[in-house]
Amino acid sequence: MYLQVVTAVLVAACSLGGHIDTPDFRQIFKDNWTTAEHNVEKQRKVWDVIFNEFAIPADLAVAVIFPEQIRYSTLQNVMETAAVKALYVQGGTRMANFSIGRFQMKPSFAEEVEREWMQTDWRHDYGIYFDLSENVEARRARILRLDDVQWQCIYLSLFVKLLYRRCPQLSELNEVEQVRFCATAYNVSFKGSYEDIQSKSRKAFFHTDFIATSSTAYYVYPDIAVYYYRMKISKQ
């Protein structure tokens, strides 16, 4: 409890723009951080092939979703995936919109990415087309994609490409700030404007509890992504 209070104070200070050293997230998350790192390293070779196909910096892509690796729970994912399959397929996001898989992607996220992707010529360049119909068949196909880790890598790649396309100012930022921006958009909503996403990049929305309570500690999602990114780059 003491650690949660201290962490909450730290992230609050960061959110208010105060100058304060970044928390040591490895110590905060301990075994969950170690497990997340281990799981990522086991998958990196496969993931990197997909990221490279879409010309996405692999270290940036992995940093963006790394906080979700910490929160990921196999039991929780099984329950949420079952709920989505049973409810989303029949009634769409108004019935169920839980996160799915190792990257913790929601059906609404996939829908947004698919809609924007289908408005670009990239759909022809990569031969990736989505059925945007509002019916059971299209939703079932979407769930099958979201339940596959390689397809989650593809969705993440499309998300990053679309984000740079819609926010060209992003390319002018240094590498760390690009990670921060992409992670913020991933955690909050990539449909926001450049200014809106930037304004949320220091705010604490992220937690690792199954259900948030009055004692839940909230963290700045992009702070965790940047911490991981810096740690990995320093070892290269």
C-alpha positions as CSV (number, residue, x, y, z in Angstrom):
1,M,0.0,0.0,0.0
2,Y,2.8,2.4,0.9
3,L,4.5,1.7,-2.5
4,Q,1.2,2.4,-4.3
5,V,0.8,5.8,-2.5
6,V,4.4,6.8,-3.3
7,T,4.0,5.8,-6.9
8,A,0.8,7.7,-7.2
9,V,2.5,10.8,-5.9
10,L,5.3,10.4,-8.4
11,V,3.1,10.1,-11.4
12,A,0.9,12.9,-10.2
13,A,3.9,15.2,-10.1
14,C,4.9,14.1,-13.6
15,S,1.3,14.7,-14.8
16,L,1.4,18.2,-13.4
17,G,4.6,19.0,-15.3
18,G,6.8,18.9,-12.2
19,H,10.4,17.9,-12.6
20,I,11.1,14.5,-11.0
21,D,13.2,11.5,-11.8
22,T,11.5,8.7,-13.6
23,P,10.5,5.9,-11.2
24,D,12.4,2.6,-11.4
25,F,9.6,0.6,-12.9
26,R,11.6,-2.6,-12.7
27,Q,11.5,-2.3,-8.9
28,I,7.9,-1.3,-8.9
29,F,6.6,-4.2,-11.0
30,K,9.3,-6.7,-9.9
31,D,8.4,-10.2,-11.0
32,N,5.8,-9.0,-13.5
33,W,8.4,-6.9,-15.2
34,T,10.8,-9.8,-15.4
35,T,8.1,-12.1,-16.7
36,A,7.1,-9.5,-19.3
37,E,10.7,-9.1,-20.5
38,H,11.1,-12.9,-20.8
39,N,7.9,-13.3,-22.8
40,V,8.9,-10.5,-25.1
41,E,12.3,-11.8,-25.8
42,K,10.9,-15.2,-26.7
43,Q,8.7,-13.6,-29.3
44,R,11.0,-10.9,-30.7
45,K,12.3,-12.7,-33.7
46,V,8.8,-13.4,-35.0
47,W,7.5,-10.0,-34.1
48,D,10.5,-8.2,-35.7
49,V,9.9,-9.9,-39.0
50,I,6.4,-8.4,-39.2
51,F,7.4,-5.0,-38.0
52,N,10.2,-4.9,-40.6
53,E,7.8,-5.8,-43.4
54,F,5.9,-2.6,-42.6
55,A,9.0,-0.6,-42.1
56,I,8.2,0.0,-38.4
57,P,11.1,0.4,-35.9
58,A,10.9,-2.8,-33.9
59,D,12.2,-1.3,-30.7
60,L,9.6,1.5,-30.8
61,A,6.8,-1.0,-31.6
62,V,7.7,-3.3,-28.7
63,A,8.1,-0.4,-26.3
64,V,4.6,0.9,-27.2
65,I,3.0,-2.4,-26.1
66,F,5.4,-3.4,-23.3
67,P,3.2,-1.9,-20.4
68,E,0.5,-4.3,-21.6
69,Q,2.9,-7.2,-21.2
70,I,3.2,-6.3,-17.5
71,R,-0.6,-6.2,-17.0
72,Y,-1.4,-9.2,-19.1
73,S,-3.0,-12.1,-17.2
74,T,-3.6,-15.4,-18.9
75,L,-6.7,-16.1,-16.7
76,Q,-8.1,-12.6,-17.3
77,N,-7.4,-12.9,-21.1
78,V,-9.2,-16.2,-21.3
79,M,-12.3,-14.8,-19.6
80,E,-12.3,-11.6,-21.6
81,T,-11.7,-13.4,-24.9
82,A,-14.6,-15.7,-24.1
83,A,-16.8,-12.8,-23.3
84,V,-15.9,-11.0,-26.5
85,K,-16.5,-14.0,-28.6
86,A,-19.9,-14.6,-27.1
87,L,-21.0,-11.0,-27.0
88,Y,-19.1,-8.8,-29.5
89,V,-19.6,-11.2,-32.4
90,Q,-23.3,-11.0,-31.9
91,G,-23.8,-7.3,-30.9
92,G,-20.6,-5.4,-31.6
93,T,-18.8,-3.1,-29.2
94,R,-22.0,-2.0,-27.5
95,M,-22.3,-5.6,-26.2
96,A,-18.6,-6.2,-25.4
97,N,-15.3,-4.3,-25.9
98,F,-12.8,-6.1,-23.6
99,S,-9.1,-6.2,-24.4
100,I,-7.8,-9.4,-26.0
101,G,-4.4,-11.1,-26.2
102,R,-0.8,-10.3,-25.3
103,F,-1.1,-6.8,-26.8
104,Q,-4.5,-6.2,-25.0
105,M,-6.2,-4.8,-28.1
106,K,-9.9,-4.0,-28.0
107,P,-12.3,-4.7,-30.9
108,S,-13.0,-1.0,-31.1
109,F,-9.3,-0.4,-31.6
110,A,-9.2,-2.9,-34.5
111,E,-12.3,-1.3,-36.0
112,E,-10.7,2.2,-36.0
113,V,-7.5,0.9,-37.5
114,E,-9.3,-1.1,-40.2
115,R,-11.5,1.9,-41.2
116,E,-8.6,4.3,-41.5
117,W,-6.4,1.7,-43.3
118,M,-9.1,1.0,-45.9
119,Q,-9.1,4.7,-46.8
120,T,-5.4,4.6,-47.8
121,D,-3.6,3.2,-50.9
122,W,-1.5,1.0,-48.5
123,R,-4.3,-1.5,-48.6
124,H,-3.3,-2.2,-52.2
125,D,0.4,-2.0,-51.6
126,Y,0.3,-4.6,-48.8
127,G,-2.7,-6.5,-50.1
128,I,-4.5,-6.2,-46.7
129,Y,-8.2,-5.6,-47.0
130,F,-10.8,-5.6,-44.2
131,D,-14.6,-6.3,-44.3
132,L,-16.1,-3.3,-42.5
133,S,-19.6,-4.7,-42.7
134,E,-21.7,-4.5,-39.5
135,N,-22.5,-8.2,-39.4
136,V,-21.6,-11.4,-37.5
137,E,-19.3,-12.7,-40.2
138,A,-17.1,-9.6,-40.2
139,R,-17.0,-9.4,-36.4
140,R,-16.1,-13.1,-36.1
141,A,-13.2,-12.7,-38.6
142,R,-12.0,-9.7,-36.6
143,I,-12.0,-11.6,-33.3
144,L,-10.1,-14.4,-34.9
145,R,-7.4,-11.9,-36.0
146,L,-7.3,-10.3,-32.6
147,D,-6.9,-13.7,-31.0
148,D,-3.7,-14.3,-33.1
149,V,-0.4,-12.7,-31.9
150,Q,0.9,-12.3,-35.4
151,W,-2.2,-10.4,-36.4
152,Q,-1.8,-8.3,-33.4
153,C,1.7,-7.4,-34.6
154,I,0.1,-6.5,-38.0
155,Y,-2.6,-4.3,-36.3
156,L,0.2,-2.6,-34.2
157,S,2.2,-2.0,-37.4
158,L,-0.8,-0.5,-39.2
159,F,-1.6,1.6,-36.2
160,V,2.0,3.1,-36.1
161,K,2.0,3.7,-39.9
162,L,-1.4,5.4,-39.8
163,L,-0.3,7.5,-36.8
164,Y,2.7,8.9,-38.5
165,R,0.6,9.5,-41.6
166,R,-2.0,11.5,-39.7
167,C,0.4,13.3,-37.5
168,P,3.4,14.2,-39.6
169,Q,4.8,16.4,-36.8
170,L,5.6,13.1,-35.0
171,S,8.6,12.5,-37.3
172,E,10.2,15.8,-36.1
173,L,10.4,14.6,-32.5
174,N,13.4,12.8,-31.1
175,E,13.2,9.0,-30.8
176,V,12.2,9.0,-27.2
177,E,9.5,11.5,-27.7
178,Q,8.2,9.5,-30.7
179,V,7.9,6.5,-28.4
180,R,6.1,8.6,-25.8
181,F,3.6,9.9,-28.4
182,C,2.9,6.5,-29.9
183,A,2.5,4.9,-26.5
184,T,0.1,7.7,-25.5
185,A,-2.0,7.2,-28.6
186,Y,-2.0,3.5,-28.1
187,N,-3.1,3.8,-24.5
188,V,-5.7,6.6,-24.9
189,S,-6.8,6.9,-28.6
190,F,-4.9,7.4,-31.8
191,K,-8.0,9.2,-33.3
192,G,-7.2,12.3,-31.3
193,S,-5.4,15.3,-32.7
194,Y,-1.6,15.7,-32.4
195,E,-2.2,18.4,-29.7
196,D,-4.7,16.2,-27.8
197,I,-2.4,13.2,-27.7
198,Q,0.5,15.3,-26.6
199,S,-1.6,16.8,-23.8
200,K,-2.3,13.4,-22.4
201,S,1.3,12.1,-22.6
202,R,2.1,12.9,-18.9
203,K,-1.2,11.8,-17.4
204,A,-1.7,8.7,-15.3
205,F,-4.4,6.5,-16.8
206,F,-2.8,3.0,-16.6
207,H,-3.1,0.5,-13.8
208,T,-2.4,-3.2,-13.5
209,D,-5.3,-4.3,-11.2
210,F,-8.0,-6.6,-12.6
211,I,-10.6,-4.1,-11.3
212,A,-9.7,-0.6,-10.2
213,T,-10.5,0.2,-6.6
214,S,-9.9,3.2,-4.3
215,S,-6.4,1.9,-3.6
216,T,-5.4,1.3,-7.2
217,A,-2.1,2.9,-8.2
218,Y,-2.2,4.7,-11.6
219,Y,0.9,5.1,-13.8
220,V,1.8,7.2,-16.8
221,Y,1.7,4.5,-19.6
222,P,4.2,6.3,-21.9
223,D,6.6,6.7,-19.0
224,I,6.8,2.9,-18.7
225,A,7.2,2.5,-22.5
226,V,10.0,5.1,-22.6
227,Y,11.7,3.5,-19.6
228,Y,11.7,0.2,-21.3
229,Y,12.9,1.7,-24.6
230,R,15.8,3.5,-23.0
231,M,16.8,0.4,-21.1
232,K,16.8,-1.7,-24.3
233,I,18.6,0.9,-26.4
234,S,21.4,1.3,-23.8
235,K,22.2,-2.4,-24.1
236,Q,22.6,-2.3,-27.9
